[in-house]
Amino acid sequence: MWEKPAGPLFTQHSIFNSGFSHRRLLDSILVFLQKYLKMFHNVINSERRAGNSVRVTSPRTNEALWDVAVANETDLNDAVETAGVAFKSWKLLSVETRQKYLLRLADELEQRRSEIHVPLAAETGKSNLLANIEINDTLAFIRFNASQSLPDKVEYENDKLKIVSTHHPIGVVGAICPWNFPLVLAAGKIAAALVMGNCIIVKPSPFTPCATLKFAELATSVLPRGVLQALNGDNDMGRLMTIHPGIDKISFTGSIATGKKVAENGAKTLKRVTLELGGNDASIVCPDVDIKTVAPKVAAGSFFHSGQMCVATKRIYVHEAVFQEFRDAFIEAVKNIKIDLSGDESPLFSPIQNKIQYNLVKDIISDCKERNYTLLCGGDTDEQPGLFIAPVVVDQPPHDSRIVQMEQFGPIIPLTKWSTEDEVISKANGTDTGLGACVWAKDIGTAERIARKLEVGTVWINSAEVPNPNGYISGWKQSGIGV
């Protein structure tokens, strides 16, 4: 996929990112929600449902935010039964009618975005600008899917025979969503399922359930009963969804290890399964690039949301002819990244969202230190507030090192060099994942030649990884099944 070097990584398109009055408004909403909104609820049959609860905390400060209801197996059974009933009528609507519902849903979200913005920013730790970008992208994905349909296709016809391919709704979809971009990744699954006539039950990550539950609650004013429902729960709720006989398809975004369990459980009832799993994306920098222009963009692709993005750059390969110059420019760009506790300023950098991932990243940093790898910047994790980890750049670790071979999903990046195309392609392909990659070169012919040899689902040329609703997200090898 070719993308111009622009988009959410490099532009600030926000109605909340400037002016004291906007920040004061958001602070007032947050205070109101913390004081009066005692709990976020599950949404079943277009009604809020309470139950046992857990507490969500802020990764910026480790302070408590809100209580969130936890669904149980009875709640799941009720949701599945409700979805099955709703499916009987929802699937009969024309695709044009379902498209209009989605457009109304997008309009409702846009009008009430502050109700989503506050919990989204608080639970993920994102800056106000970054949270607002996610809402903008959510609107874009809903409206894109509202423009989609799969009309009948005549495969073959002669004077005696006509073969027509049709696309019927599947039924009840279970969507299991991650914590890094909880709203847009849930909305993408929701919109795609609904426009095709399916009903959907969404399970957000237990680390970031609030914005998704609020979105499902907001949707009750637009969508018919039972078409969209949301259940907060832990891994066991996800397991119950994958084995439930009333759920016809699972769409999962998350780790490879959990994705394998989803596939195994889904096979018990032969569910259709779409898996968008981990990646270890390589950025390949060719010797003809404009270093001063490219280095900051590669840094943005590495440290956007602190690297907590499936298709974020996780490994950087720079041609030996420009390695030293690029390294200096890259480090300069990285050192300009600031930690902002308030969330007012930085559109780019965030805390690690949860303690489990925080400890994993710290462990990788410790491993680099124990093996005497050179850290060009960062590494003093204990000096940071909340769950922040300042950006770390590791200079030329071995190809078989942990930092190169595993997906770190945090603000630490290995910077290495290459000399021949065969060498760098071999190294870029030398993992068991293949989600995305970037190639940076002035010569587009060179860039495309390298790109076509990479064993990944998507390649961006002269752009950091910016998902676009017009393009598929898919994975080779253990990075997923389906698109």
C-alpha positions in Angstrom: 0.0 0.0 0.0 1.4 3.4 -0.9 0.7 6.3 1.4 1.8 9.9 1.3 3.9 10.8 4.3 1.0 12.6 6.0 -2.1 11.6 8.1 -2.7 11.1 11.8 1.1 10.7 12.5 2.0 14.0 11.2 -1.0 16.3 11.3 -3.0 17.7 14.2 -6.7 17.5 13.2 -8.4 18.1 16.5 -11.2 20.3 17.9 -9.8 19.7 21.4 -6.1 20.3 20.9 -5.8 24.0 21.2 -7.0 26.7 23.5 -7.4 26.7 27.3 -11.2 26.7 27.0 -11.2 23.3 25.3 -9.0 21.7 27.9 -11.1 23.3 30.7 -14.2 21.8 29.2 -12.7 18.3 29.1 -11.4 18.6 32.6 -14.9 19.6 33.7 -16.5 16.6 31.9 -13.9 14.3 33.5 -14.6 15.6 37.0 -18.4 15.2 36.4 -18.0 11.6 35.2 -15.7 10.7 38.1 -18.2 12.2 40.5 -21.5 11.1 39.1 -20.9 8.2 36.8 -20.4 5.4 39.3 -20.1 2.6 36.8 -19.9 1.8 33.1 -22.4 -0.9 32.2 -22.7 -3.8 29.8 -25.2 -3.2 27.0 -27.6 -6.1 26.4 -30.8 -5.8 24.3 -30.2 -2.0 24.2 -30.3 -1.8 27.9 -27.6 -1.1 30.5 -26.9 -4.0 32.8 -24.9 -3.8 36.0 -23.3 -6.7 38.0 -20.0 -7.3 39.7 -17.5 -4.7 38.9 -13.8 -4.0 38.5 -11.9 -0.7 38.8 -10.2 0.9 35.8 -7.1 2.9 36.5 -5.2 5.7 34.7 -1.9 4.6 33.2 -0.7 8.2 33.4 -1.0 8.4 37.2 -2.0 4.9 38.4 -5.0 6.6 40.0 -8.5 5.0 40.0 -10.9 6.1 37.3 -14.2 4.3 37.3 -15.9 1.0 38.2 -17.0 -1.1 35.3 -19.5 -3.9 35.3 -18.2 -7.4 34.5 -20.4 -9.7 32.4 -21.0 -13.4 33.3 -22.1 -16.4 31.4 -25.8 -15.6 31.9 -25.2 -12.2 30.4 -23.5 -13.7 27.4 -26.3 -16.2 26.9 -28.8 -13.4 27.0 -26.9 -11.3 24.6 -26.5 -14.2 22.1 -30.2 -15.0 22.3 -31.1 -11.4 21.8 -28.7 -11.1 18.8 -30.2 -14.2 17.3 -33.7 -12.7 17.4 -32.5 -9.3 16.1 -30.7 -11.0 13.2 -33.9 -12.4 11.8 -35.2 -8.9 11.0 -31.9 -7.0 10.6 -30.7 -9.3 7.8 -33.9 -8.7 5.8 -33.3 -4.9 5.6 -31.8 -3.7 2.3 -28.1 -2.9 2.4 -29.1 0.8 1.6 -31.1 0.9 4.9 -28.3 -0.6 6.9 -25.9 1.9 5.4 -28.2 4.7 6.5 -28.2 3.3 10.1 -24.4 3.4 10.1 -24.3 7.0 8.8 -26.7 7.9 11.6 -24.5 6.1 14.1 -21.4 8.1 12.9 -23.4 11.3 13.1 -24.5 10.5 16.7 -20.9 9.8 17.7 -19.7 13.0 16.2 -22.3 15.0 18.0 -21.6 13.3 21.3 -17.8 12.8 20.9 -17.0 14.5 24.3 -18.8 11.6 26.0 -16.5 9.2 24.3 -13.4 11.3 24.3 -13.0 11.6 28.1 -13.1 7.9 29.0 -11.0 7.0 25.9 -8.2 9.4 26.8 -8.3 8.5 30.5 -8.3 4.7 30.2 -5.7 4.5 27.4 -3.5 7.3 28.7 -3.5 9.0 25.3 -3.1 12.8 25.0 -6.3 14.7 24.2 -5.1 15.1 20.6 -4.3 11.4 20.2 -7.7 10.4 21.6 -9.4 12.8 19.3 -7.5 11.4 16.3 -8.8 7.9 17.3 -12.4 9.2 17.3 -11.8 10.9 13.9 -10.5 7.6 12.6 -13.5 5.8 14.1 -15.8 8.1 12.2 -13.9 7.4 9.0 -14.1 3.7 9.4 -17.8 3.7 10.1 -18.5 6.0 7.2 -16.3 3.9 4.9 -18.1 0.7 5.8 -21.4 2.6 5.3 -20.4 3.0 1.6 -19.7 -0.7 1.1 -21.8 -3.6 -0.2 -21.2 -6.9 -1.9 -23.7 -7.1 -4.8 -24.5 -10.3 -6.6 -21.9 -11.2 -9.3 -22.6 -13.2 -12.4 -19.8 -15.7 -12.6 -20.9 -17.4 -15.8 -23.8 -17.2 -18.2 -24.7 -18.7 -21.5 -28.0 -19.4 -23.2 -28.8 -22.3 -20.9 -27.0 -21.5 -17.6 -26.4 -18.6 -15.3 -24.2 -18.8 -12.1 -24.6 -16.1 -9.6 -22.4 -15.5 -6.5 -24.3 -14.0 -3.5 -23.1 -12.9 -0.1 -25.5 -13.7 2.7 -25.1 -12.5 6.3 -23.3 -14.9 8.5 -25.4 -14.4 11.7 -24.1 -13.4 15.1 -20.5 -12.1 15.2 -18.4 -12.0 18.4 -15.7 -9.3 18.3 -12.9 -9.5 20.8 -10.9 -6.3 20.9 -7.5 -5.1 22.2 -6.5 -2.3 24.5 -4.2 -0.1 22.3 -6.9 1.4 20.0 -10.1 0.2 21.7 -12.6 2.4 20.0 -11.5 2.4 16.3 -10.7 -1.3 16.3 -14.1 -2.2 17.8 -15.9 0.2 15.4 -14.2 -1.3 12.4 -15.5 -4.7 13.3 -18.9 -3.4 14.2 -19.5 -1.4 11.1 -18.3 -4.2 8.7 -20.5 -6.7 10.4 -23.6 -4.5 10.6 -23.6 -3.3 7.0 -23.6 -6.9 5.7 -26.6 -7.7 7.9 -25.0 -9.4 10.8 -25.6 -8.7 14.5 -22.5 -8.3 16.8 -21.5 -8.7 20.4 -18.3 -6.8 21.3 -16.0 -7.6 24.2 -13.5 -4.8 24.8 -10.2 -5.5 26.6 -10.7 -5.5 30.4 -7.9 -2.9 30.5 -9.9 -0.4 28.3 -13.6 -1.2 28.4 -15.1 2.3 29.1 -15.1 4.0 25.7 -16.4 0.9 23.9 -19.2 0.4 26.4 -20.1 4.0 26.2 -20.1 3.8 22.4 -22.5 0.8 22.6 -24.7 2.7 24.9 -24.7 5.7 22.6 -25.6 3.3 19.7 -28.9 2.3 21.4 -30.4 5.6 20.4 -29.8 4.7 16.7 -29.8 1.0 16.1 -32.6 -1.5 16.6 -32.6 -3.6 19.7 -30.0 -6.4 19.9 -28.1 -5.5 16.8 -25.1 -4.2 18.7 -24.3 -5.4 22.3 -21.2 -5.0 24.5 -19.9 -7.2 27.3 -17.0 -6.4 29.5 -15.0 -9.4 30.7 -11.7 -11.1 31.1 -10.1 -13.8 29.1 -12.7 -16.3 30.3 -15.4 -14.3 28.8 -13.5 -14.4 25.5 -13.2 -18.1 25.8 -16.9 -18.5 26.4 -17.6 -16.4 23.3 -15.3 -18.6 21.1 -17.1 -21.8 22.2 -20.6 -20.5 22.3 -22.8 -22.4 19.7 -24.9 -19.3 19.1 -22.0 -17.2 17.8 -21.3 -17.9 14.1 -18.0 -15.9 13.7 -15.2 -14.5 15.8 -13.2 -11.5 14.8 -10.2 -11.2 17.1 -7.4 -8.6 17.4 -4.6 -9.4 19.8 -1.6 -11.6 20.6 -0.5 -14.6 18.6 -0.8 -16.9 21.7 -4.4 -15.9 22.3 -5.2 -16.0 18.6 -4.2 -19.6 18.5 -6.6 -20.4 21.4 -9.3 -18.5 19.5 -8.8 -20.6 16.4 -8.7 -23.8 18.4 -11.9 -23.0 20.3 -13.6 -21.8 17.1 -12.9 -25.1 15.4 -15.0 -26.9 17.9 -18.1 -25.5 16.3 -16.5 -24.6 12.9 -16.9 -20.9 13.5 -15.6 -18.6 10.9 -12.6 -16.8 12.4 -10.7 -13.7 11.4 -7.4 -13.2 13.4 -5.4 -9.9 13.3 -2.4 -10.8 15.4 1.0 -9.5 16.4 3.7 -8.1 14.1 7.4 -7.3 14.2 7.4 -4.7 11.4 10.6 -3.7 9.7 11.4 -0.3 8.3 14.0 -0.5 5.6 15.9 2.7 4.8 17.7 2.9 1.5 20.9 4.9 0.9 19.2 7.5 -1.4 16.8 9.0 1.2 16.7 12.6 2.4 17.9 11.8 5.9 16.7 15.0 7.6 13.2 14.4 6.2 12.9 10.6 6.7 14.5 10.1 10.1 11.8 12.0 12.0 9.1 10.1 10.1 10.7 6.8 10.9 10.8 7.9 14.6 7.1 8.8 14.4 6.3 5.3 13.1 8.3 3.8 15.9 7.1 5.8 18.9 3.5 6.7 17.9 1.5 5.9 21.0 4.8 4.6 22.5 5.0 1.8 19.9 1.7 0.3 21.0 0.3 -0.3 17.6 0.3 -3.7 15.8 1.8 -2.2 12.6 4.2 0.2 14.3 7.8 -0.1 13.3 9.5 -2.6 15.6 12.9 -2.9 13.8 14.9 -0.4 11.7 17.4 -1.4 9.0 19.5 1.4 7.6 21.9 1.1 4.7 25.5 1.2 5.9 26.4 4.1 3.6 24.1 6.4 5.5 23.9 4.6 8.8 25.8 7.0 11.0 24.2 10.1 9.6 20.7 8.6 9.9 21.4 7.4 13.4 22.4 10.9 14.5 19.3 12.4 12.9 17.0 9.7 14.4 18.4 10.1 17.9 17.9 13.9 17.6 14.2 13.3 16.7 13.7 10.8 19.5 15.2 13.0 22.1 12.7 15.7 21.2 9.8 13.5 22.3 8.6 14.7 25.7 6.6 13.1 28.4 3.5 15.2 29.2 1.7 14.1 32.3 -1.3 16.4 31.6 -2.0 15.0 28.2 -2.4 18.5 26.8 0.7 18.7 24.6 2.0 15.5 23.0 0.0 14.1 20.1 2.5 11.2 19.8 3.7 9.7 23.1 1.8 7.9 25.7 2.3 5.8 28.8 2.3 2.0 28.5 -1.4 1.2 28.9 -1.2 -1.6 31.6 1.2 -3.0 34.2 1.7 -6.3 32.4 3.0 -4.7 29.2 4.9 -2.2 31.2 6.8 -4.9 33.0 7.4 -6.8 29.7 9.0 -3.7 28.2 11.1 -3.1 31.3 12.3 -6.7 31.1 13.4 -6.3 27.5 15.4 -3.2 28.5 17.0 -5.1 31.3 17.9 -7.9 28.8 19.6 -5.4 26.6 21.6 -4.0 29.5 22.6 -7.4 30.7 23.9 -8.3 27.3 25.8 -5.0 27.1 24.0 -3.7 24.1 24.5 0.1 23.5 21.5 2.2 24.5 21.7 5.4 22.5 19.1 7.1 24.6 16.6 6.1 27.4 16.7 3.1 29.7 16.1 4.7 33.1 12.6 3.4 33.6 12.3 3.9 37.3 12.7 7.7 37.0 9.5 8.1 35.0 6.0 8.8 36.4 3.0 6.5 36.1 3.5 3.8 33.4 5.7 6.0 31.2 8.9 4.7 29.7 11.1 7.2 27.9 12.0 6.2 24.4 14.9 3.7 24.1 17.1 3.2 21.0 19.4 0.1 20.9 22.4 0.4 18.7 23.0 -2.6 16.4 22.0 -5.6 18.5 22.5 -9.0 17.0 19.9 -10.4 14.6 19.0 -13.2 17.0 18.7 -10.9 20.0 15.4 -10.7 21.9 14.9 -7.1 21.0 15.1 -7.9 17.3 13.2 -11.2 17.2 10.2 -10.4 19.4 7.4 -7.8 19.2 8.2 -5.4 22.0 5.0 -3.3 21.7 6.5 -0.5 23.6 8.9 2.5 23.2 12.2 0.6 22.5 13.6 0.1 19.0 16.6 -1.6 17.6 18.6 0.3 15.0 20.7 -1.9 12.7 22.5 -1.6 9.3 22.5 -3.5 6.0 24.7 -3.7 2.9 22.8 -5.7 0.2 19.2 -6.1 -0.7 19.3 -9.9 -0.3 20.7 -9.4 3.2 18.1 -6.9 4.4 15.2 -8.9 2.9 16.4 -12.0 4.5 16.6 -10.3 7.9 13.2 -8.5 7.5 11.6 -11.9 6.6 13.5 -13.8 9.3 10.7 -13.9 11.9 7.6 -16.0 12.3 5.4 -12.9 11.9 4.5 -10.8 8.8 2.0 -8.0 9.5 3.5 -4.9 7.9 6.6 -3.1 6.8 7.9 0.2 5.5 10.4 0.9 2.7 12.0 4.3 2.4 13.7 5.3 -0.9 13.7 8.2 -3.4 13.8 5.6 -6.2 10.2 4.2 -6.2 11.3 1.3 -8.5 13.8 0.2 -5.8 11.3 0.6 -3.1 8.7 -1.4 -4.9 11.2 -4.2 -5.8 12.1 -4.6 -2.1 8.4 -4.3 -1.0 7.3 -7.1 -3.2 9.9 -9.5 -1.7 8.7 -8.8 1.9 6.6 -11.5 3.5 4.0 -9.2 5.1 0.4 -8.2 4.6 0.9 -4.5 4.0 3.9 -2.5 2.9 4.0 1.3 3.2 6.4 3.1 0.8 7.8 6.4 2.0 5.3 6.6 4.9 5.1 5.3 8.4 2.4 2.8 9.0 -1.0 4.6 8.7 -3.9 2.1 8.4 -6.5 3.3 5.9 -10.1 1.9 5.7 -9.7 1.6 1.9 -6.9 -1.0 2.4 -6.9 -4.4 4.0 -5.0 -5.2 7.2 -3.8 -8.8 6.9 -1.0 -10.9 8.1 1.4 -13.6 6.7 2.7 -16.5 8.8 1.6 -16.1 12.4 0.4 -12.6 12.1 -3.2 -13.6 11.3 -5.8 -15.3 9.2 -8.2 -13.3 6.9 -8.3 -9.6 6.3 
